[in-house]
Amino acid sequence: MAVETDVLDELRRLRTRIPRLTGSLAATVDGLVLAHDVPETEPEGLAALTAAALGVAYRMTDASGRGDFRELLVRGSGGYVATYAAGTTAVLTLLAEDRVNVGRLHLEGRRSGARIADLVATRVGPGTGRHADRPALDEHLAAAPPVTARPIGTLPVRTPQRPTHQPRPQTGT
């Protein structure tokens, strides 16, 4: 597929623009590899972990009212893992050394994410994402959203209960 070649070219150009970048991966939000430049790392495993982290990040931004997911940065003792949205169907994950310029990493990661989003959108087109095989909703059902007790993406809140007995006063022993 031509989109894979174009995305791989973008990943290779990204490595030349960011000193101390050790790897990059473009994947679908489902965790399928589009293209990768990750030596000494299993790309399928990294794509699957990216999809899992992306799911948590989507829930976190939604539940906290921070809008749509844009990026996720994880810092370990040996460096960074940065994940950027690449449109609605793809994601870009970058691996970098601990001494990377994080500002440059964000700048170039965001730019590449936008380029990859354009490549995927123009080559793959709409309607080919994770729910493309599902039948379309009837028009009368699509017009009225379902009524729920709480907004989608928010978690239930547990209210603490008062204890039924009074705690015993503690004495010094």
N, C-alpha and C positions, 0 to 999 in steps of 0.2 A: 504494500500500500504506500502511496506517495507521501502521505502525511507522516508516516514513521521516519522516512528519510529526511524530510524537512525539519521535523522536531529534533532529530538527532543532530543535524547541522546546527540548530540553535543551541543545543546543549554543549556542543564542542566549542562554539563561539563564546558561550558563557564562561567556560573554563579559562579561556584566554583573557577575559575581562576581569576576573576576580582572582587575585593572587591568593594562594592558600586554600582554594576550593579543591576538594579531593574527590568529589563525585556529584552527579546530578541524575535525576530520574523524573520522567514525565509519565504519569499514569492516569487512568480514568478514576473517577470518584469511587468506582466499585473495586479498585485495587488491581486492575489489569495493566500491565506494562505497555506503554506506547513506544517509548524509547528510553535508553539508559546509557550512562557513561559513569558506571560505578565499579571500578576495579576493586577486587578483594571483598566484594559485598554481593550477596545473592539478590538480584533485582526483584524477583518475584516475592520474596519474603519482605523486602523493604516496601514494595508497593502495597502488600497486604497490611503491613503495620501502618503505613501512611493512611490507608483507607480507614483503619480503626481509629487512629488519632484524629482524623478528619471528622469522623462521626461524633466523637466527644467534643471537638472544637465547635462543630455546628450547634450542638446542644448547649454548650456553655455560652456562646455568643447570643443564642436565642433566649435562653433562660435568664440571662443577665440584662437583656434589652440593649445589647450593644450592636445590633444590626446584623448584616450579613457577614459571614466569615471572609476574612482577607488573608491572614497569615498566622503562622504558629512558629514559635522559636523555642527550641529545647537546647539547653547547654549542659553538656556532660563534662567530666574531667578532662576528656581528650578532644573536645571541640563542640561544634554546633550542628544541629539538624534543624533546617528551616524549611517550612512548607508554605507554599503560596497558592492561592486560588488561581486557576488558569481557565477562567470562564466558569460555566456551571457544570461542565461534564469532565473536566480534567484538573489535575493538580501537579505542581512542580515541587520536588523535594531536593534540597541542596545539602550536601555534607561538606563541612569546612573544618579546618584546623582551629585550635583554640586561639591562635594569634591573628585570626582573620579580622579585617576591618568590617565590623558588623553593619555600619552605615552603608558601606559599599555593597555588602551582601544583600541588604534590603533593597537598595536602589536597583541593582542589576536583577535581583530575583523578581521584583515586581514588574520590571520591564519585560523580562523573558516570559513571565507568566501571562502577560497581556499578548505577547507575540504568539505563544503557544495556543492561547485561547482563539486567536484569529485563525491560525493554521487549522486547528481542529474544527472550528465552525465553518470555514470555507470548504474544506475538503470532505469532512464527514457530513456536515449539514444537520439541520434540526430533525428531531424525531428518531434519532438513532441512539439515544442514551439508554440508561438502565431500565426505563419503563416503556420503551418503544413497542415492545411486544404485547403490552396490555391493551385491551379494547378501550376505545374512547368512551367517555361518559355520555349518557344521553343529555341533550341540551337542557331539558328541564331540571335535571339533577345538578348540572354544572352551575346553573344560575343561583341556586340556593345552597350556601355552605351548610354543612351539618352543625347542629347546635351541640356544644359540649359544655361541660361544667367548668372547665378551665381551658385557657388557650393552649394550643398544641405547642409542645416544646418546653412547657413549664413543668416543674416537678411538684408533687403534692407536698404541703408543709404540715408537719406534725406539731400539734400544740401540746406542750408539756402538761401533764396532769399533776394536781397536788397529791402528795402522798396521803394515804388513808390513815396513817398513824404518825405520831410526832416522833422525831428521832430522839434517842436518849442523849442527854448531855454527856459529853466525854470528860472524864476526869483524868488528871495527870497520873501516870503510873511510874 
